[in-house]
């Protein structure tokens, strides 16, 4: 993880496109073409360690009592992680995962520089700009496509963060309202307005 995380994503994609064919993984008959799979392997190798760090940080941010209680009732370590810790950690790390998805989407444009024959969005717009002799409008449209997609992902991130915060607040409110050993306070009647008698 330390090695892959310390390597730039450009090197990861280039490594996949140069080394995998020598190892016999040419992806000749793969759907989408071999250059797509070199991009997928390079981005997956780089971002998997980033996501693994996000998962580790999300699990470690939970209270230690969650793990100890699960182990105390007889769950194994794998069952504790799968049934108790990961569902709670996923809510914590969901905004970071969506932000990383934005980074992955922007990193796909590196295929235009490394994999010269792969027709991704940036390379396709570059070829169209050369044929139509209008690079500025073409690249403005390409940039607008990236901005719109990333803006939608950012709004999804904000929605997930608000929903997670609202769910956490409502759970805390229910816990305090039904705490064992506490006596619920009686409902307060509304104050009667003073009547003016004649």
HELIX and SHEET records of a PDB file:
HELIX    1   1 UNK A    2  UNK A    6  1                                   5    
HELIX    2   2 UNK A    9  UNK A   22  1                                  14    
HELIX    3   3 UNK A   34  UNK A   60  1                                  27    
HELIX    4   4 UNK A   64  UNK A   72  1                                   9    
HELIX    5   5 UNK A   77  UNK A   79  1                                   3    
HELIX    6   6 UNK A   80  UNK A   85  3                                   6    
HELIX    7   7 UNK A   86  UNK A  107  1                                  22    
HELIX    8   8 UNK A  108  UNK A  110  5                                   3    
HELIX    9   9 UNK A  111  UNK A  114  1                                   4    
HELIX   10  10 UNK A  121  UNK A  132  1                                  12    
HELIX   11  11 UNK A  135  UNK A  177  1                                  43    
END                                                                             
